Amino acid sequence: MLTTALLLPQQPPAPTPDTLPRLSAPIRILADGKPIEAIIGHAAPFVVDYDRDGVRDLVVGMFGSDSEVVRGGTARIYKNVGTNREPRFGAFTTLQADGKPAVMESC
Ligand SMILES: [Ca+2]
């Protein structure tokens, strides 16, 4: 006689108010001493060690550009001049590709 057992993954328990992640109160992020503002809107912030110096930087993608020359989506890089524990962001630079501002098609 051949018998088999079917192993099904167990469903994680449903979250409860006590198990849901809790977010801290929002804070305004400064860069070069001024609040970071997405001029075009639809900002997409992402924390990554962009320049691989071991300190996480802030990259903010935007739906458009504030430049008369650049048409399309762009990204600003705010270098972390502080530490991972106490980040401080400097003035932004624009993401470059082949020596020119990187432009992403936006719809
Ligand atoms: Ca870095």
Backbone and ligand atoms as CSV (ligand in chain L), in Angstrom:
chain,resi,resn,atom,element,x,y,z
A,1,MET,N,N,0.850,-1.162,0.000
A,1,MET,CA,C,0.000,0.000,0.000
A,1,MET,C,C,0.900,1.230,0.000
A,2,LEU,N,N,0.582,2.179,-0.822
A,2,LEU,CA,C,1.348,3.428,-0.932
A,2,LEU,C,C,0.551,4.548,-0.270
A,3,THR,N,N,1.196,5.247,0.606
A,3,THR,CA,C,0.525,6.400,1.237
A,3,THR,C,C,1.378,7.630,1.001
A,4,THR,N,N,0.761,8.729,0.903
A,4,THR,CA,C,1.469,10.001,0.736
A,4,THR,C,C,0.884,11.022,1.699
A,5,ALA,N,N,1.687,11.990,1.966
A,5,ALA,CA,C,1.207,13.103,2.789
A,5,ALA,C,C,1.358,14.369,1.966
A,6,LEU,N,N,0.383,15.163,1.993
A,6,LEU,CA,C,0.408,16.427,1.274
A,6,LEU,C,C,0.726,17.536,2.276
A,7,LEU,N,N,1.829,18.218,2.017
A,7,LEU,CA,C,2.222,19.319,2.900
A,7,LEU,C,C,1.829,20.631,2.252
A,8,LEU,N,N,1.000,21.351,2.898
A,8,LEU,CA,C,0.578,22.652,2.402
A,8,LEU,C,C,1.210,23.741,3.260
A,9,PRO,N,N,1.649,24.825,2.610
A,9,PRO,CA,C,2.205,25.911,3.432
A,9,PRO,C,C,1.124,26.476,4.346
A,10,GLN,N,N,1.539,26.792,5.545
A,10,GLN,CA,C,0.589,27.371,6.482
A,10,GLN,C,C,0.432,28.855,6.204
A,11,GLN,N,N,-0.756,29.316,6.317
A,11,GLN,CA,C,-1.024,30.738,6.143
A,11,GLN,C,C,-0.512,31.479,7.379
A,12,PRO,N,N,0.119,32.627,7.176
A,12,PRO,CA,C,0.527,33.399,8.352
A,12,PRO,C,C,-0.726,33.887,9.089
A,13,PRO,N,N,-0.600,34.092,10.358
A,13,PRO,CA,C,-1.773,34.560,11.103
A,13,PRO,C,C,-2.196,35.943,10.622
A,14,ALA,N,N,-3.469,36.190,10.656
A,14,ALA,CA,C,-3.982,37.501,10.245
A,14,ALA,C,C,-3.443,38.570,11.190
A,15,PRO,N,N,-3.047,39.715,10.624
A,15,PRO,CA,C,-2.520,40.765,11.508
A,15,PRO,C,C,-3.609,41.296,12.431
A,16,THR,N,N,-3.171,41.690,13.571
A,16,THR,CA,C,-4.064,42.337,14.540
A,16,THR,C,C,-3.494,43.717,14.826
A,17,PRO,N,N,-4.262,44.567,15.451
A,17,PRO,CA,C,-3.707,45.908,15.761
A,17,PRO,C,C,-2.407,45.838,16.555
A,18,ASP,N,N,-2.223,44.773,17.322
A,18,ASP,CA,C,-0.982,44.661,18.102
A,18,ASP,C,C,0.194,44.162,17.279
A,19,THR,N,N,-0.070,43.537,16.131
A,19,THR,CA,C,1.031,42.986,15.330
A,19,THR,C,C,1.329,43.817,14.087
A,20,LEU,N,N,0.486,44.797,13.779
A,20,LEU,CA,C,0.747,45.639,12.611
A,20,LEU,C,C,1.975,46.504,12.859
A,21,PRO,N,N,2.775,46.754,11.799
A,21,PRO,CA,C,3.921,47.647,12.000
A,21,PRO,C,C,3.448,49.050,12.372
A,22,ARG,N,N,4.210,49.686,13.196
A,22,ARG,CA,C,3.865,51.054,13.603
A,22,ARG,C,C,4.857,52.031,12.981
A,23,LEU,N,N,4.320,53.024,12.328
A,23,LEU,CA,C,5.159,54.040,11.698
A,23,LEU,C,C,5.355,55.193,12.668
A,24,SER,N,N,6.504,55.801,12.575
A,24,SER,CA,C,6.749,56.972,13.416
A,24,SER,C,C,6.071,58.181,12.778
A,25,ALA,N,N,6.018,59.248,13.502
A,25,ALA,CA,C,5.423,60.480,12.985
A,25,ALA,C,C,6.260,60.983,11.805
A,26,PRO,N,N,5.617,61.580,10.813
A,26,PRO,CA,C,6.389,62.075,9.659
A,26,PRO,C,C,7.343,63.197,10.078
A,27,ILE,N,N,8.460,63.247,9.405
A,27,ILE,CA,C,9.426,64.322,9.641
A,27,ILE,C,C,9.791,64.928,8.289
A,28,ARG,N,N,10.153,66.176,8.292
A,28,ARG,CA,C,10.564,66.848,7.066
A,28,ARG,C,C,12.036,66.558,6.830
A,29,ILE,N,N,12.362,66.084,5.636
A,29,ILE,CA,C,13.741,65.774,5.286
A,29,ILE,C,C,14.373,67.035,4.692
A,30,LEU,N,N,15.535,67.390,5.203
A,30,LEU,CA,C,16.253,68.564,4.708
A,30,LEU,C,C,17.428,68.134,3.854
A,31,ALA,N,N,17.735,68.950,2.882
A,31,ALA,CA,C,18.944,68.772,2.077
A,31,ALA,C,C,19.576,70.142,1.922
A,32,ASP,N,N,20.845,70.210,2.233
A,32,ASP,CA,C,21.559,71.483,2.176
A,32,ASP,C,C,20.832,72.532,3.023
A,33,GLY,N,N,20.220,72.086,4.124
A,33,GLY,CA,C,19.550,72.981,5.059
A,33,GLY,C,C,18.146,73.408,4.673
A,34,LYS,N,N,17.637,72.911,3.515
A,34,LYS,CA,C,16.306,73.314,3.068
A,34,LYS,C,C,15.429,72.065,2.887
A,35,PRO,N,N,14.115,72.200,3.073
A,35,PRO,CA,C,13.240,71.046,2.847
A,35,PRO,C,C,13.335,70.553,1.404
A,36,ILE,N,N,13.344,69.244,1.262
A,36,ILE,CA,C,13.345,68.657,-0.083
A,36,ILE,C,C,11.941,68.785,-0.654
A,37,GLU,N,N,11.853,69.336,-1.840
A,37,GLU,CA,C,10.561,69.484,-2.485
A,37,GLU,C,C,10.645,68.875,-3.873
A,38,ALA,N,N,9.616,68.140,-4.231
A,38,ALA,CA,C,9.518,67.618,-5.589
A,38,ALA,C,C,8.745,68.647,-6.401
A,39,ILE,N,N,9.463,69.373,-7.223
A,39,ILE,CA,C,8.847,70.471,-7.957
A,39,ILE,C,C,7.768,69.961,-8.901
A,40,ILE,N,N,8.014,68.833,-9.520
A,40,ILE,CA,C,7.077,68.307,-10.501
A,40,ILE,C,C,5.997,67.457,-9.836
A,41,GLY,N,N,6.303,66.877,-8.723
A,41,GLY,CA,C,5.341,66.005,-8.050
A,41,GLY,C,C,5.605,64.553,-8.355
A,42,HIS,N,N,4.790,63.707,-7.786
A,42,HIS,CA,C,4.933,62.250,-7.940
A,42,HIS,C,C,6.343,61.806,-7.596
A,43,ALA,N,N,6.868,62.285,-6.491
A,43,ALA,CA,C,8.220,61.921,-6.080
A,43,ALA,C,C,8.277,60.452,-5.688
A,44,ALA,N,N,9.371,59.822,-6.031
A,44,ALA,CA,C,9.589,58.421,-5.690
A,44,ALA,C,C,10.920,58.316,-4.959
A,45,PRO,N,N,10.914,58.481,-3.629
A,45,PRO,CA,C,12.173,58.413,-2.890
A,45,PRO,C,C,12.654,56.975,-2.724
A,46,PHE,N,N,13.958,56.826,-2.710
A,46,PHE,CA,C,14.579,55.518,-2.555
A,46,PHE,C,C,15.907,55.711,-1.835
A,47,VAL,N,N,16.131,54.939,-0.815
A,47,VAL,CA,C,17.377,55.026,-0.057
A,47,VAL,C,C,18.317,53.941,-0.548
A,48,VAL,N,N,19.488,54.341,-0.997
A,48,VAL,CA,C,20.464,53.390,-1.540
A,48,VAL,C,C,21.861,54.016,-1.418
A,49,ASP,N,N,22.856,53.186,-1.263
A,49,ASP,CA,C,24.230,53.684,-1.246
A,49,ASP,C,C,24.653,53.891,-2.701
A,50,TYR,N,N,24.288,55.012,-3.252
A,50,TYR,CA,C,24.475,55.284,-4.674
A,50,TYR,C,C,25.939,55.279,-5.091
A,51,ASP,N,N,26.801,55.881,-4.280
A,51,ASP,CA,C,28.213,56.002,-4.653
A,51,ASP,C,C,29.096,54.953,-3.977
A,52,ARG,N,N,28.469,54.001,-3.319
A,52,ARG,CA,C,29.162,52.846,-2.730
A,52,ARG,C,C,30.275,53.234,-1.745
A,53,ASP,N,N,29.981,54.246,-0.942
A,53,ASP,CA,C,30.953,54.620,0.090
A,53,ASP,C,C,30.566,54.066,1.452
A,54,GLY,N,N,29.543,53.228,1.492
A,54,GLY,CA,C,29.102,52.620,2.736
A,54,GLY,C,C,28.038,53.416,3.473
A,55,VAL,N,N,27.674,54.582,2.948
A,55,VAL,CA,C,26.665,55.438,3.574
A,55,VAL,C,C,25.482,55.560,2.610
A,56,ARG,N,N,24.292,55.274,3.107
A,56,ARG,CA,C,23.109,55.286,2.247
A,56,ARG,C,C,22.703,56.712,1.877
A,57,ASP,N,N,22.480,56.936,0.592
A,57,ASP,CA,C,22.086,58.227,0.051
A,57,ASP,C,C,20.585,58.199,-0.258
A,58,LEU,N,N,20.069,59.329,-0.685
A,58,LEU,CA,C,18.656,59.436,-1.029
A,58,LEU,C,C,18.538,59.760,-2.517
A,59,VAL,N,N,17.822,58.927,-3.237
A,59,VAL,CA,C,17.559,59.172,-4.649
A,59,VAL,C,C,16.058,59.426,-4.775
A,60,VAL,N,N,15.709,60.523,-5.428
A,60,VAL,CA,C,14.297,60.875,-5.577
A,60,VAL,C,C,13.986,60.970,-7.065
A,61,GLY,N,N,13.199,60.018,-7.529
A,61,GLY,CA,C,12.734,60.065,-8.908
A,61,GLY,C,C,11.560,61.014,-8.999
A,62,MET,N,N,11.477,61.688,-10.125
A,62,MET,CA,C,10.374,62.633,-10.330
A,62,MET,C,C,9.723,62.358,-11.673
A,63,PHE,N,N,8.470,62.676,-11.752
A,63,PHE,CA,C,7.676,62.429,-12.937
A,63,PHE,C,C,8.103,63.332,-14.092
A,64,GLY,N,N,8.759,64.413,-13.787
A,64,GLY,CA,C,9.164,65.352,-14.821
A,64,GLY,C,C,10.440,66.059,-14.414
A,65,SER,N,N,10.725,67.151,-15.091
A,65,SER,CA,C,11.940,67.896,-14.850
A,65,SER,C,C,11.607,69.370,-14.701
A,66,ASP,N,N,12.413,70.066,-13.912
A,66,ASP,CA,C,12.242,71.510,-13.797
A,66,ASP,C,C,13.131,72.246,-14.784
A,67,SER,N,N,13.690,71.529,-15.736
A,67,SER,CA,C,14.586,72.118,-16.724
A,67,SER,C,C,13.845,72.370,-18.040
A,68,GLU,N,N,14.234,73.455,-18.712
A,68,GLU,CA,C,13.660,73.738,-20.025
A,68,GLU,C,C,14.258,72.807,-21.081
A,69,VAL,N,N,15.425,72.248,-20.786
A,69,VAL,CA,C,16.145,71.429,-21.757
A,69,VAL,C,C,15.742,69.960,-21.646
A,70,VAL,N,N,15.560,69.503,-20.418
A,70,VAL,CA,C,15.286,68.087,-20.186
A,70,VAL,C,C,13.780,67.845,-20.175
A,71,ARG,N,N,13.330,66.961,-21.017
A,71,ARG,CA,C,11.908,66.593,-21.068
A,71,ARG,C,C,11.778,65.141,-20.643
A,72,GLY,N,N,10.979,64.885,-19.649
A,72,GLY,CA,C,10.768,63.523,-19.177
A,72,GLY,C,C,11.078,63.425,-17.694
A,73,GLY,N,N,11.017,62.229,-17.194
A,73,GLY,CA,C,11.280,61.996,-15.779
A,73,GLY,C,C,12.764,62.057,-15.477
A,74,THR,N,N,13.082,62.525,-14.305
A,74,THR,CA,C,14.478,62.620,-13.885
A,74,THR,C,C,14.604,62.092,-12.462
A,75,ALA,N,N,15.825,62.039,-11.995
A,75,ALA,CA,C,16.064,61.629,-10.609
A,75,ALA,C,C,17.142,62.515,-10.008
A,76,ARG,N,N,16.911,62.885,-8.775
A,76,ARG,CA,C,17.889,63.678,-8.033
A,76,ARG,C,C,18.585,62.778,-7.021
A,77,ILE,N,N,19.870,63.011,-6.860
A,77,ILE,CA,C,20.660,62.252,-5.899
A,77,ILE,C,C,21.081,63.203,-4.790
A,78,TYR,N,N,20.664,62.879,-3.577
A,78,TYR,CA,C,21.051,63.653,-2.400
A,78,TYR,C,C,22.078,62.820,-1.642
A,79,LYS,N,N,23.339,63.219,-1.742
A,79,LYS,CA,C,24.398,62.479,-1.067
A,79,LYS,C,C,24.269,62.656,0.442
A,80,ASN,N,N,24.389,61.546,1.140
A,80,ASN,CA,C,24.362,61.571,2.604
A,80,ASN,C,C,25.747,61.977,3.087
A,81,VAL,N,N,25.848,63.173,3.645
A,81,VAL,CA,C,27.125,63.658,4.168
A,81,VAL,C,C,27.228,63.405,5.666
A,82,GLY,N,N,26.235,62.701,6.203
A,82,GLY,CA,C,26.247,62.297,7.604
A,82,GLY,C,C,26.605,60.828,7.697
A,83,THR,N,N,25.841,60.113,8.471
A,83,THR,CA,C,26.070,58.689,8.662
A,83,THR,C,C,24.759,57.945,8.395
A,84,ASN,N,N,24.829,56.623,8.378
A,84,ASN,CA,C,23.600,55.854,8.219
A,84,ASN,C,C,22.680,56.054,9.415
A,85,ARG,N,N,23.261,56.219,10.597
A,85,ARG,CA,C,22.469,56.405,11.814
A,85,ARG,C,C,21.924,57.826,11.921
A,86,GLU,N,N,22.699,58.796,11.489
A,86,GLU,CA,C,22.269,60.193,11.539
A,86,GLU,C,C,22.523,60.830,10.178
A,87,PRO,N,N,21.631,60.548,9.218
A,87,PRO,CA,C,21.858,61.063,7.859
A,87,PRO,C,C,21.689,62.580,7.783
A,88,ARG,N,N,22.509,63.179,6.951
A,88,ARG,CA,C,22.395,64.596,6.587
A,88,ARG,C,C,22.630,64.647,5.090
A,89,PHE,N,N,21.731,65.295,4.382
A,89,PHE,CA,C,21.821,65.286,2.924
A,89,PHE,C,C,22.308,66.627,2.415
A,90,GLY,N,N,23.188,66.549,1.429
A,90,GLY,CA,C,23.712,67.752,0.803
A,90,GLY,C,C,22.840,68.165,-0.375
A,91,ALA,N,N,23.298,69.181,-1.087
A,91,ALA,CA,C,22.583,69.631,-2.279
A,91,ALA,C,C,22.508,68.479,-3.274
A,92,PHE,N,N,21.482,68.476,-4.093
A,92,PHE,CA,C,21.299,67.358,-5.017
A,92,PHE,C,C,22.117,67.523,-6.288
A,93,THR,N,N,22.387,66.406,-6.915
A,93,THR,CA,C,22.875,66.371,-8.289
A,93,THR,C,C,21.852,65.572,-9.084
A,94,THR,N,N,21.842,65.766,-10.355
A,94,THR,CA,C,20.894,65.047,-11.204
A,94,THR,C,C,21.542,63.767,-11.702
A,95,LEU,N,N,20.792,62.689,-11.681
A,95,LEU,CA,C,21.289,61.413,-12.176
A,95,LEU,C,C,21.760,61.587,-13.619
A,96,GLN,N,N,22.959,61.095,-13.892
A,96,GLN,CA,C,23.562,61.260,-15.218
A,96,GLN,C,C,23.669,59.924,-15.953
A,97,ALA,N,N,23.624,60.011,-17.268
A,97,ALA,CA,C,23.875,58.856,-18.122
A,97,ALA,C,C,24.658,59.364,-19.330
A,98,ASP,N,N,25.829,58.812,-19.546
A,98,ASP,CA,C,26.697,59.250,-20.651
A,98,ASP,C,C,26.977,60.747,-20.577
A,99,GLY,N,N,27.162,61.256,-19.359
A,99,GLY,CA,C,27.528,62.660,-19.184
A,99,GLY,C,C,26.379,63.649,-19.341
A,100,LYS,N,N,25.176,63.137,-19.486
A,100,LYS,CA,C,24.014,64.015,-19.635
A,100,LYS,C,C,22.955,63.617,-18.612
A,101,PRO,N,N,22.051,64.526,-18.291
A,101,PRO,CA,C,20.977,64.146,-17.354
A,101,PRO,C,C,20.223,62.931,-17.891
A,102,ALA,N,N,20.065,61.951,-17.019
A,102,ALA,CA,C,19.293,60.766,-17.392
A,102,ALA,C,C,17.823,61.139,-17.455
A,103,VAL,N,N,17.192,60.763,-18.530
A,103,VAL,CA,C,15.775,61.095,-18.721
A,103,VAL,C,C,15.004,59.805,-18.915
A,104,MET,N,N,13.939,59.698,-18.171
A,104,MET,CA,C,13.078,58.510,-18.288
A,104,MET,C,C,11.754,58.942,-18.876
A,105,GLU,N,N,11.276,58.153,-19.767
A,105,GLU,CA,C,9.990,58.471,-20.395
A,105,GLU,C,C,8.914,58.472,-19.328
A,106,SER,N,N,8.136,59.516,-19.306
A,106,SER,CA,C,7.022,59.568,-18.366
A,106,SER,C,C,5.742,59.739,-19.167
A,107,CYS,N,N,4.716,59.144,-18.689
A,107,CYS,CA,C,3.460,59.209,-19.448
A,107,CYS,C,C,2.436,60.004,-18.707
L,1,CA,CA,CA,26.825,56.748,-0.367
